[in-house]
């Protein structure tokens, strides 16, 4: 998993049996919001439950985490 924050879509290659959310997690380190955006960038991608090995998928840019963390031990 690369956990790289991206600002532009990028194309990755699926492994046999991958799902869109697995690709988002592996390459972006998150699934919230980016899975839906990735499906929107790839018409017809949701028509099958699993991806085919070698299938090109354009991943949506990663979404920055804007949630404020609170430390209760300060």
Secondary structure as UniProt FT lines:
FT   STRAND          10..13
FT   TURN            16..17
FT   HELIX           20..28
FT   TURN            32..33
FT   HELIX           34..41
FT   TURN            43..44
FT   HELIX           45..47
FT   TURN            53..54
FT   STRAND          56..59
FT   TURN            72..73
//
